[in-house]
Amino acid sequence: MKALIALLTLVVALGIFLGPALAQELKTGPAAGPAEDRMARMMTMMGEMQEQMKHMQAQMKGMQEMGQTMGQMRSMMQEHRTEMQKGCPGAAAPHAPNHGG
């Protein structure tokens, strides 16, 4: 009878200490090892980097298009300036553009 009580007490004590740990493992599944966790973080980081690269490429394309537009505008202004000088031979040379503020 003493052995049965001792065994029952041992089972209850183990249940109290191990119960929460087992319940937590059932909720989250088996604990992932450090290598799996590291691999998951690396994959997430790689995906984020890929998205950032796509965004940067789109920005670069926009900047190139803007540069082309600026080049076209410069060309048009030069043509206009040339036309104006042809029409007004006594006109002064154009001033250098004022950069800054």
DSSP file (Angstrom, degrees, kcal/mol; ACC not computed):
  #  RESIDUE AA STRUCTURE BP1 BP2  ACC     N-H-->O    O-->H-N    N-H-->O    O-->H-N    TCO  KAPPA ALPHA  PHI   PSI    X-CA   Y-CA   Z-CA
    1    1 A M     >        0   0    0      0, 0.0     4,-2.1     0, 0.0     5,-0.2   0.000 360.0 360.0 360.0 -42.3    0.0    0.0    0.0
    2    2 A K  H  >  +     0   0    0      1,-0.2     4,-2.4     2,-0.2     5,-0.2   0.877 360.0  52.5 -62.7 -37.3    2.9    2.4    0.8
    3    3 A A  H  > S+     0   0    0      2,-0.2     4,-2.5     1,-0.2    -1,-0.2   0.890 108.2  50.3 -66.2 -39.6    4.5    1.6   -2.5
    4    4 A L  H  > S+     0   0    0      2,-0.2     4,-2.6     1,-0.2    -2,-0.2   0.909 112.3  46.6 -65.5 -42.7    1.2    2.4   -4.4
    5    5 A I  H  X S+     0   0    0     -4,-2.1     4,-2.5     2,-0.2    -2,-0.2   0.901 112.8  50.0 -65.8 -41.2    0.9    5.7   -2.6
    6    6 A A  H  X S+     0   0    0     -4,-2.4     4,-2.1     2,-0.2    -2,-0.2   0.910 112.9  46.7 -64.1 -42.2    4.6    6.5   -3.3
    7    7 A L  H  X S+     0   0    0     -4,-2.5     4,-2.4     2,-0.2    -2,-0.2   0.916 112.8  49.0 -65.4 -44.5    4.1    5.6   -7.0
    8    8 A L  H  X S+     0   0    0     -4,-2.6     4,-2.2     1,-0.2    -2,-0.2   0.894 111.3  50.0 -62.7 -40.7    0.9    7.7   -7.2
    9    9 A T  H  X S+     0   0    0     -4,-2.5     4,-2.5     2,-0.2    -1,-0.2   0.894 110.1  50.9 -63.7 -41.4    2.6   10.6   -5.6
   10   10 A L  H  X S+     0   0    0     -4,-2.1     4,-2.6     2,-0.2    -2,-0.2   0.910 110.0  49.1 -63.6 -43.4    5.5   10.3   -8.0
   11   11 A V  H  X S+     0   0    0     -4,-2.4     4,-2.3     2,-0.2    -2,-0.2   0.909 112.5  47.9 -63.5 -42.6    3.2   10.3  -11.0
   12   12 A V  H  X S+     0   0    0     -4,-2.2     4,-2.2     2,-0.2    -2,-0.2   0.915 111.9  49.8 -64.5 -43.2    1.3   13.4   -9.7
   13   13 A A  H  X S+     0   0    0     -4,-2.5     4,-2.1     1,-0.2     5,-0.2   0.917 112.3  47.3 -63.0 -43.9    4.6   15.2   -9.1
   14   14 A L  H  X S+     0   0    0     -4,-2.6     4,-3.3     1,-0.2     5,-0.4   0.899 110.6  53.1 -63.6 -39.5    5.9   14.4  -12.6
   15   15 A G  H  X S+     0   0    0     -4,-2.3     4,-1.7     1,-0.2    -2,-0.2   0.882 108.7  49.7 -62.1 -38.9    2.5   15.5  -14.0
   16   16 A I  H  < S+     0   0    0     -4,-2.2    -1,-0.2     2,-0.2    -2,-0.2   0.913 119.7  35.8 -66.8 -42.8    2.8   18.8  -12.2
   17   17 A F  H  < S+     0   0    0     -4,-2.1     4,-0.5    -5,-0.2    -2,-0.2   0.875 127.3  34.3 -81.3 -37.7    6.3   19.5  -13.4
   18   18 A L  H  X S+     0   0    0     -4,-3.3     4,-2.6    -5,-0.2     5,-0.2   0.681  99.3  80.3 -92.6 -18.2    6.2   18.0  -16.9
   19   19 A G  H  X S+     0   0    0     -4,-1.7     4,-2.7    -5,-0.4     5,-0.2   0.935  94.4  44.7 -56.5 -53.6    2.5   18.9  -17.8
   20   20 A P  H  > S+     0   0    0      0, 0.0     4,-2.3     0, 0.0    -1,-0.2   0.888 113.9  51.1 -60.9 -37.5    3.1   22.5  -18.8
   21   21 A A  H  > S+     0   0    0     -4,-0.5     4,-2.0     2,-0.2    -2,-0.2   0.922 112.8  45.2 -66.0 -42.9    6.2   21.6  -20.8
   22   22 A L  H  X S+     0   0    0     -4,-2.6     4,-2.1     2,-0.2    -1,-0.2   0.902 112.2  51.7 -66.8 -40.7    4.3   18.9  -22.7
   23   23 A A  H  X S+     0   0    0     -4,-2.7     4,-1.7    -5,-0.2    -2,-0.2   0.904 109.7  49.9 -62.9 -40.8    1.3   21.1  -23.3
   24   24 A Q  H  X S+     0   0    0     -4,-2.3     4,-2.3    -5,-0.2     5,-0.2   0.899 109.9  50.7 -64.5 -41.3    3.6   23.9  -24.7
   25   25 A E  H  X S+     0   0    0     -4,-2.0     4,-2.0     1,-0.2    -1,-0.2   0.874 108.0  52.7 -65.8 -36.8    5.2   21.4  -27.0
   26   26 A L  H  < S+     0   0    0     -4,-2.1    -1,-0.2     2,-0.2    -2,-0.2   0.862 111.0  48.1 -66.0 -35.1    1.9   20.2  -28.3
   27   27 A K  H  < S+     0   0    0     -4,-1.7    -2,-0.2     1,-0.2    -1,-0.2   0.931 124.3  28.4 -70.1 -45.8    0.9   23.8  -29.0
   28   28 A T  H  < S-     0   0    0     -4,-2.3    -2,-0.2     1,-0.3    -1,-0.2   0.555 105.9-126.7 -95.5  -8.9    4.0   24.7  -30.9
   29   29 A G     <  -     0   0    0     -4,-2.0    -1,-0.3    -5,-0.2    -2,-0.1  -0.274  59.4 -23.2  84.3 179.5    5.1   21.4  -32.2
   30   30 A P  S    S-     0   0    0      0, 0.0     2,-0.1     0, 0.0    -4,-0.0  -0.346  83.2 -97.1 -63.6 143.0    8.5   19.9  -31.7
   31   31 A A        -     0   0    0      1,-0.1     2,-0.2    -2,-0.0    -2,-0.1  -0.374  37.4-125.5 -64.4 131.3   11.1   22.5  -31.0
   32   32 A A        -     0   0    0     -2,-0.1    -1,-0.1    -3,-0.1    -3,-0.0  -0.561  25.7-118.5 -77.9 141.6   13.1   23.5  -34.0
   33   33 A G     >  -     0   0    0     -2,-0.2     4,-2.2     1,-0.1     5,-0.2  -0.257  28.4-102.3 -72.7 166.9   16.8   23.2  -33.7
   34   34 A P  H  > S+     0   0    0      0, 0.0     4,-2.5     0, 0.0     5,-0.2   0.840 121.2  55.4 -60.6 -33.5   19.1   26.2  -34.0
   35   35 A A  H  > S+     0   0    0      2,-0.2     4,-2.3     1,-0.2     5,-0.2   0.916 109.2  45.7 -67.1 -42.1   20.0   25.2  -37.6
   36   36 A E  H  > S+     0   0    0      2,-0.2     4,-2.4     1,-0.2    -1,-0.2   0.900 113.7  49.8 -66.9 -39.7   16.4   25.1  -38.8
   37   37 A D  H  X S+     0   0    0     -4,-2.2     4,-2.2     2,-0.2    -2,-0.2   0.919 111.7  48.0 -64.4 -43.8   15.7   28.4  -37.1
   38   38 A R  H  X S+     0   0    0     -4,-2.5     4,-2.4     2,-0.2    -2,-0.2   0.900 111.2  50.9 -63.0 -41.7   18.7   30.0  -38.6
   39   39 A M  H  X S+     0   0    0     -4,-2.3     4,-2.4     1,-0.2    -2,-0.2   0.909 109.1  50.8 -64.1 -41.9   17.7   28.7  -42.1
   40   40 A A  H  X S+     0   0    0     -4,-2.4     4,-2.1     1,-0.2    -1,-0.2   0.908 111.1  48.3 -62.5 -41.8   14.2   30.0  -41.7
   41   41 A R  H  X S+     0   0    0     -4,-2.2     4,-2.6     1,-0.2    -2,-0.2   0.901 111.2  50.8 -64.8 -40.6   15.6   33.5  -40.8
   42   42 A M  H  X S+     0   0    0     -4,-2.4     4,-2.6     2,-0.2    -2,-0.2   0.902 109.7  49.7 -64.8 -40.7   18.0   33.4  -43.7
   43   43 A M  H  X S+     0   0    0     -4,-2.4     4,-2.2     2,-0.2    -1,-0.2   0.909 112.1  48.2 -64.7 -41.6   15.2   32.5  -46.1
   44   44 A T  H  X S+     0   0    0     -4,-2.1     4,-2.2     1,-0.2    -2,-0.2   0.927 112.4  48.8 -63.1 -44.3   13.0   35.3  -44.8
   45   45 A M  H  X S+     0   0    0     -4,-2.6     4,-2.5     1,-0.2    -2,-0.2   0.891 109.8  51.9 -63.7 -39.8   15.9   37.7  -45.1
   46   46 A M  H  X S+     0   0    0     -4,-2.6     4,-2.2     2,-0.2    -1,-0.2   0.902 108.9  50.7 -63.9 -40.7   16.6   36.6  -48.7
   47   47 A G  H  X S+     0   0    0     -4,-2.2     4,-2.0     2,-0.2    -2,-0.2   0.912 111.1  48.3 -62.3 -42.5   13.0   37.2  -49.6
   48   48 A E  H  X S+     0   0    0     -4,-2.2     4,-2.3     1,-0.2    -2,-0.2   0.904 110.9  50.8 -64.3 -41.2   13.1   40.7  -48.1
   49   49 A M  H  X S+     0   0    0     -4,-2.5     4,-2.3     1,-0.2    -1,-0.2   0.884 107.9  52.9 -64.2 -38.0   16.3   41.4  -50.0
   50   50 A Q  H  X S+     0   0    0     -4,-2.2     4,-2.1     2,-0.2    -1,-0.2   0.909 109.3  48.9 -63.7 -42.0   14.8   40.3  -53.2
   51   51 A E  H  X S+     0   0    0     -4,-2.0     4,-2.2     1,-0.2    -2,-0.2   0.902 110.7  50.8 -63.6 -41.2   11.8   42.6  -52.7
   52   52 A Q  H  X S+     0   0    0     -4,-2.3     4,-2.6     1,-0.2    -2,-0.2   0.888 108.5  52.3 -63.8 -38.7   14.2   45.5  -51.9
   53   53 A M  H  X S+     0   0    0     -4,-2.3     4,-2.5     2,-0.2    -1,-0.2   0.911 108.6  50.1 -64.1 -42.0   16.2   44.8  -55.1
   54   54 A K  H  X S+     0   0    0     -4,-2.1     4,-2.1     1,-0.2    -1,-0.2   0.920 111.7  48.8 -61.1 -43.1   13.0   44.9  -57.2
   55   55 A H  H  X S+     0   0    0     -4,-2.2     4,-2.1     1,-0.2    -2,-0.2   0.912 111.7  48.9 -63.4 -43.1   12.0   48.2  -55.6
   56   56 A M  H  X S+     0   0    0     -4,-2.6     4,-2.6     1,-0.2    -1,-0.2   0.883 109.4  52.3 -64.9 -38.9   15.5   49.6  -56.3
   57   57 A Q  H  X S+     0   0    0     -4,-2.5     4,-2.3     2,-0.2    -1,-0.2   0.897 108.8  50.5 -64.6 -39.4   15.4   48.5  -59.9
   58   58 A A  H  X S+     0   0    0     -4,-2.1     4,-2.1     2,-0.2    -2,-0.2   0.901 111.2  48.9 -64.5 -40.0   12.1   50.2  -60.4
   59   59 A Q  H  X S+     0   0    0     -4,-2.1     4,-2.3     2,-0.2    -2,-0.2   0.912 110.4  50.6 -64.4 -42.0   13.5   53.4  -58.9
   60   60 A M  H  X S+     0   0    0     -4,-2.6     4,-2.4     2,-0.2    -2,-0.2   0.902 108.9  51.6 -63.3 -40.7   16.6   53.2  -61.1
   61   61 A K  H  X S+     0   0    0     -4,-2.3     4,-2.4     1,-0.2    -1,-0.2   0.922 110.0  49.7 -61.9 -43.5   14.4   52.7  -64.2
   62   62 A G  H  X S+     0   0    0     -4,-2.1     4,-2.1     1,-0.2    -1,-0.2   0.891 110.6  49.8 -61.5 -39.7   12.4   55.8  -63.2
   63   63 A M  H  X S+     0   0    0     -4,-2.3     4,-2.3     2,-0.2    -1,-0.2   0.878 109.7  51.0 -67.4 -37.4   15.6   57.8  -62.7
   64   64 A Q  H  X S+     0   0    0     -4,-2.4     4,-2.3     2,-0.2    -2,-0.2   0.913 110.4  49.2 -65.6 -41.5   16.9   56.7  -66.1
   65   65 A E  H  X S+     0   0    0     -4,-2.4     4,-2.2     1,-0.2    -2,-0.2   0.899 111.0  50.1 -63.4 -39.9   13.6   57.8  -67.8
   66   66 A M  H  X S+     0   0    0     -4,-2.1     4,-2.5     1,-0.2    -2,-0.2   0.897 109.3  51.7 -65.0 -39.7   13.8   61.1  -66.0
   67   67 A G  H  X S+     0   0    0     -4,-2.3     4,-2.2     2,-0.2    -2,-0.2   0.891 109.2  50.0 -63.3 -39.7   17.4   61.6  -67.2
   68   68 A Q  H  X S+     0   0    0     -4,-2.3     4,-2.2     2,-0.2    -2,-0.2   0.909 110.6  49.9 -64.9 -41.3   16.3   60.9  -70.8
   69   69 A T  H  X S+     0   0    0     -4,-2.2     4,-2.4     1,-0.2    -2,-0.2   0.910 110.0  50.5 -63.1 -42.5   13.5   63.4  -70.4
   70   70 A M  H  X S+     0   0    0     -4,-2.5     4,-2.5     1,-0.2    -1,-0.2   0.893 109.2  51.8 -62.8 -39.0   15.9   66.0  -69.1
   71   71 A G  H  X S+     0   0    0     -4,-2.2     4,-2.2     2,-0.2    -1,-0.2   0.900 109.7  49.1 -63.5 -40.9   18.2   65.3  -72.0
   72   72 A Q  H  X S+     0   0    0     -4,-2.2     4,-2.5     2,-0.2    -2,-0.2   0.905 111.4  49.5 -64.7 -41.4   15.4   65.9  -74.5
   73   73 A M  H  X S+     0   0    0     -4,-2.4     4,-2.6     2,-0.2    -2,-0.2   0.910 110.2  50.7 -64.7 -41.2   14.5   69.1  -72.7
   74   74 A R  H  X S+     0   0    0     -4,-2.5     4,-2.4     1,-0.2    -1,-0.2   0.911 110.8  49.6 -60.5 -42.8   18.1   70.3  -72.9
   75   75 A S  H  X S+     0   0    0     -4,-2.2     4,-2.4     2,-0.2    -2,-0.2   0.915 111.1  48.8 -63.5 -43.3   18.2   69.5  -76.6
   76   76 A M  H  X S+     0   0    0     -4,-2.5     4,-2.6     1,-0.2    -2,-0.2   0.904 111.1  50.2 -63.6 -41.2   15.0   71.4  -77.2
   77   77 A M  H  X S+     0   0    0     -4,-2.6     4,-2.8     2,-0.2    -2,-0.2   0.901 110.1  50.4 -64.2 -40.4   16.2   74.4  -75.2
   78   78 A Q  H  X S+     0   0    0     -4,-2.4     4,-2.5     2,-0.2    -2,-0.2   0.915 111.0  48.7 -63.9 -42.5   19.5   74.4  -77.2
   79   79 A E  H  X S+     0   0    0     -4,-2.4     4,-2.7     2,-0.2    -2,-0.2   0.926 112.3  48.9 -61.9 -44.0   17.5   74.3  -80.5
   80   80 A H  H  X S+     0   0    0     -4,-2.6     4,-2.7     2,-0.2    -2,-0.2   0.922 110.9  49.7 -61.5 -44.8   15.3   77.1  -79.3
   81   81 A R  H  X S+     0   0    0     -4,-2.8     4,-2.3     2,-0.2    -1,-0.2   0.910 111.6  49.1 -60.4 -43.1   18.4   79.2  -78.3
   82   82 A T  H  X S+     0   0    0     -4,-2.5     4,-1.9     2,-0.2    -2,-0.2   0.915 111.5  49.2 -63.2 -43.5   20.0   78.5  -81.7
   83   83 A E  H  X S+     0   0    0     -4,-2.7     4,-2.0     1,-0.2    -2,-0.2   0.908 111.2  49.8 -61.8 -42.6   16.8   79.5  -83.5
   84   84 A M  H  X S+     0   0    0     -4,-2.7     4,-1.9     1,-0.2    -1,-0.2   0.885 109.8  50.3 -65.8 -38.2   16.5   82.7  -81.4
   85   85 A Q  H  < S+     0   0    0     -4,-2.3     6,-0.2     2,-0.2    -1,-0.2   0.844 108.5  53.0 -69.5 -32.2   20.2   83.6  -82.1
   86   86 A K  H  < S+     0   0    0     -4,-1.9    -1,-0.2     1,-0.2    -2,-0.2   0.907 112.6  44.7 -65.9 -40.6   19.5   83.1  -85.9
   87   87 A G  H  < S+     0   0    0     -4,-2.0    -2,-0.2     1,-0.3    -1,-0.2   0.800 123.5  35.5 -73.6 -29.1   16.6   85.5  -85.7
   88   88 A C    ><  +     0   0    0     -4,-1.9     3,-2.1    -5,-0.2    -1,-0.3  -0.757  66.3 177.4-126.0  83.0   18.4   88.1  -83.6
   89   89 A P  T 3  S+     0   0    0      0, 0.0    -1,-0.1     0, 0.0    -2,-0.1   0.770  81.4  55.5 -61.9 -24.4   22.0   88.1  -84.7
   90   90 A G  T 3  S+     0   0    0      2,-0.0    -5,-0.1     0, 0.0     2,-0.0   0.423  80.7 123.4 -87.0   3.1   22.9   91.0  -82.3
   91   91 A A    <   -     0   0    0     -3,-2.1    -3,-0.0    -6,-0.2    -6,-0.0  -0.335  66.9-110.2 -67.4 144.1   21.6   89.0  -79.2
   92   92 A A        -     0   0    0      1,-0.1    -1,-0.1    -2,-0.0     3,-0.1  -0.276  41.5 -87.4 -69.3 157.9   24.0   88.5  -76.4
   93   93 A A        -     0   0    0      1,-0.1    -1,-0.1    -8,-0.0     0, 0.0  -0.365  57.1 -92.9 -62.6 145.9   25.4   85.1  -75.7
   94   94 A P        -     0   0    0      0, 0.0     2,-0.1     0, 0.0    -1,-0.1  -0.295  41.0-114.4 -64.3 145.7   23.2   83.1  -73.3
   95   95 A H        -     0   0    0      1,-0.1     3,-0.1    -3,-0.1    -3,-0.0  -0.452  34.3 -99.3 -75.9 151.4   23.9   83.3  -69.6
   96   96 A A        -     0   0    0     -2,-0.1    -1,-0.1     1,-0.1     0, 0.0  -0.458  51.4 -93.6 -66.5 142.9   25.1   80.2  -67.8
   97   97 A P        -     0   0    0      0, 0.0     2,-0.9     0, 0.0    -1,-0.1  -0.298  36.2-121.3 -60.2 143.0   22.2   78.6  -65.9
   98   98 A N        -     0   0    0     -3,-0.1     2,-0.3     2,-0.1    -3,-0.0  -0.775  31.9-165.5 -89.9 105.8   21.9   79.7  -62.3
   99   99 A H        +     0   0    0     -2,-0.9     2,-0.3     2,-0.0    -3,-0.0  -0.664  51.1  20.6 -91.7 147.1   22.3   76.6  -60.1
  100  100 A G              0   0    0     -2,-0.3    -2,-0.1     1,-0.2     0, 0.0  -0.696 360.0 360.0 100.1-150.7   21.3   76.6  -56.5
  101  101 A G              0   0    0     -2,-0.3    -1,-0.2     0, 0.0    -2,-0.0   0.432 360.0 360.0-133.3 360.0   19.0   79.0  -54.8
